[in-house]
Amino acid sequence: MKTKLYTALIAAALSTGVAFAADNDKTLGQKTSETLGKVKDKTVEAGKVIADDTKKAATSVKDAVMPDKDARKVDVTLSEKHIQMDREIPAGKTAFVVRNDGKERQNFKIEGNGLEKEFMIAVAPNDTKTLNVDLKHGNYKVFVPMPGKDSEPKSNELTLKVK
């Protein structure tokens, strides 16, 4: 009985060894080198994603602070229940320079003619940001969206006519 058990164990060990030998034609150093190569590739890929995201974030910050050089500047003042700005402007590149004179953070959103744009982060009290857009002829809805609601405006909403 012990002989049969030893024979079975030896057969199992030999078959396992043959299977491992077929999968393990490479040395430990070769396997380590391949694994490190894969890690390097993934690290380079992750670095490119981080660099791209950083560039996008920097561009967003620049856009939020500075109007495009060739854009028409439109001053906008937000207060607690009012948006003060021109209601008719020419079509083309436009930089809405938005100042928040209110006591709470407020965003500024423009919708219409396939455009829907707002700040990623609302304008802090006594702060100013710039929203750059390219406006086509037509009517646009300009409003301060309610926090937590995508497109639901507060009571301060106006129609902007673009000629």
NUDO-179007 format. One line per 5 residues: number of its first residue (from 0); their letters; for each residue z, y, x of C-alpha. Coordinates in nm, 2 decimals, decimal comma. Example, Ala and Ser with C-alpha at 12.3 -4.5 7.8 and 13.67 -1.06 7.14 Angstrom:
REM NUDO-179007
0) as) 0,78/-0,45/1,23 ~ 0,71/-0,11/1,37
END
This chain:
REM NUDO-179007
0) mktkl) 0,00/0,00/0,00 ~ 0,08/0,24/0,29 ~ -0,25/0,14/0,45 ~ -0,44/0,24/0,13 ~ -0,25/0,57/0,11
5) ytali) -0,32/0,65/0,48 ~ -0,68/0,55/0,44 ~ -0,71/0,78/0,13 ~ -0,54/1,07/0,32 ~ -0,76/1,02/0,63
10) aaals) -1,08/1,01/0,41 ~ -0,97/1,33/0,23 ~ -0,89/1,50/0,55 ~ -1,23/1,40/0,70 ~ -1,42/1,52/0,39
15) tgvaf) -1,23/1,85/0,39 ~ -1,29/1,89/0,76 ~ -1,67/1,82/0,71 ~ -1,68/2,07/0,42 ~ -1,50/2,34/0,63
20) aadnd) -1,72/2,27/0,93 ~ -2,03/2,33/0,71 ~ -1,89/2,67/0,59 ~ -1,73/2,76/0,92 ~ -2,02/2,74/1,17
25) ktlgq) -1,90/3,08/1,28 ~ -1,61/3,16/1,52 ~ -1,31/3,36/1,41 ~ -1,44/3,65/1,62 ~ -1,78/3,64/1,44
30) ktset) -1,61/3,63/1,10 ~ -1,38/3,92/1,20 ~ -1,68/4,12/1,32 ~ -1,87/4,06/0,99 ~ -1,57/4,16/0,79
35) lgkvk) -1,51/4,48/0,99 ~ -1,89/4,56/0,95 ~ -1,85/4,54/0,58 ~ -1,54/4,75/0,58 ~ -1,72/5,01/0,79
40) dktve) -2,01/5,02/0,55 ~ -1,78/5,07/0,25 ~ -1,58/5,34/0,44 ~ -1,91/5,53/0,52 ~ -2,01/5,50/0,15
45) agkvi) -1,67/5,63/0,03 ~ -1,69/5,92/0,28 ~ -2,03/6,02/0,15 ~ -1,90/6,02/-0,21 ~ -1,60/6,23/-0,10
50) addtk) -1,82/6,48/0,08 ~ -2,05/6,51/-0,22 ~ -1,76/6,57/-0,45 ~ -1,61/6,83/-0,22 ~ -1,94/7,01/-0,20
55) kaats) -1,96/7,02/-0,58 ~ -1,61/7,15/-0,61 ~ -1,67/7,42/-0,35 ~ -1,98/7,53/-0,54 ~ -1,78/7,54/-0,86
60) vkdav) -1,52/7,76/-0,70 ~ -1,79/7,99/-0,55 ~ -1,96/8,01/-0,89 ~ -1,63/8,09/-1,06 ~ -1,56/8,38/-0,83
65) mpdkd) -1,89/8,53/-0,74 ~ -2,18/8,63/-0,97 ~ -2,53/8,51/-0,86 ~ -2,70/8,79/-0,66 ~ -3,00/8,80/-0,89
70) arkvd) -2,80/8,77/-1,22 ~ -2,73/9,05/-1,47 ~ -2,36/9,12/-1,48 ~ -2,19/9,12/-1,82 ~ -1,82/9,23/-1,83
75) vtlse) -1,61/9,03/-2,07 ~ -1,25/9,11/-2,16 ~ -1,03/8,85/-2,34 ~ -0,72/8,96/-2,52 ~ -0,49/8,76/-2,75
80) khiqm) -0,73/8,77/-3,05 ~ -1,04/8,96/-2,93 ~ -1,34/8,92/-2,70 ~ -1,48/9,25/-2,58 ~ -1,84/9,24/-2,45
85) dreip) -2,19/9,36/-2,52 ~ -2,33/9,17/-2,82 ~ -2,70/9,22/-2,73 ~ -2,83/9,15/-2,38 ~ -3,17/9,06/-2,22
90) agkta) -3,27/8,70/-2,14 ~ -3,25/8,56/-1,79 ~ -2,99/8,49/-1,53 ~ -2,65/8,63/-1,65 ~ -2,31/8,64/-1,48
95) fvvrn) -2,03/8,67/-1,74 ~ -1,74/8,84/-1,55 ~ -1,45/8,73/-1,76 ~ -1,11/8,91/-1,73 ~ -0,81/8,77/-1,92
100) dgker) -0,59/9,05/-2,04 ~ -0,39/8,81/-2,26 ~ -0,05/8,66/-2,19 ~ -0,17/8,29/-2,19 ~ -0,45/8,10/-2,01
105) qnfki) -0,78/8,13/-2,21 ~ -1,12/7,98/-2,16 ~ -1,45/8,14/-2,24 ~ -1,73/7,93/-2,39 ~ -2,09/8,00/-2,48
110) egngl) -2,31/7,77/-2,69 ~ -2,66/7,78/-2,83 ~ -3,03/7,70/-2,75 ~ -2,93/7,38/-2,58 ~ -2,67/7,55/-2,36
115) ekefm) -2,30/7,47/-2,37 ~ -2,09/7,61/-2,08 ~ -1,73/7,70/-2,01 ~ -1,49/7,72/-1,72 ~ -1,35/7,39/-1,59
120) iavap) -1,01/7,56/-1,57 ~ -0,91/7,83/-1,81 ~ -0,87/8,19/-1,68 ~ -0,51/8,27/-1,60 ~ -0,35/8,59/-1,74
125) ndtkt) -0,46/8,90/-1,54 ~ -0,72/8,69/-1,36 ~ -1,10/8,72/-1,35 ~ -1,37/8,45/-1,32 ~ -1,74/8,45/-1,33
130) lnvdl) -1,96/8,21/-1,55 ~ -2,32/8,20/-1,43 ~ -2,58/8,10/-1,69 ~ -2,95/8,13/-1,75 ~ -3,00/8,26/-2,11
135) khgny) -3,31/8,21/-2,32 ~ -3,41/8,43/-2,62 ~ -3,21/8,35/-2,93 ~ -2,85/8,36/-3,06 ~ -2,55/8,22/-2,89
140) kvfvp) -2,19/8,16/-3,01 ~ -1,93/8,30/-2,77 ~ -1,57/8,21/-2,82 ~ -1,23/8,11/-2,68 ~ -1,19/7,74/-2,74
145) mpgkd) -0,86/7,61/-2,86 ~ -0,67/7,41/-2,60 ~ -0,73/7,04/-2,65 ~ -1,02/7,09/-2,89 ~ -1,37/7,07/-2,74
150) sepks) -1,57/7,31/-2,95 ~ -1,33/7,44/-3,21 ~ -1,30/7,82/-3,17 ~ -1,00/8,04/-3,21 ~ -1,04/8,33/-3,46
155) neltl) -1,21/8,54/-3,19 ~ -1,57/8,43/-3,21 ~ -1,88/8,64/-3,19 ~ -2,26/8,61/-3,19 ~ -2,45/8,71/-2,89
160) kvk) -2,81/8,81/-2,94 ~ -3,03/8,75/-2,63 ~ -3,37/8,94/-2,64
END
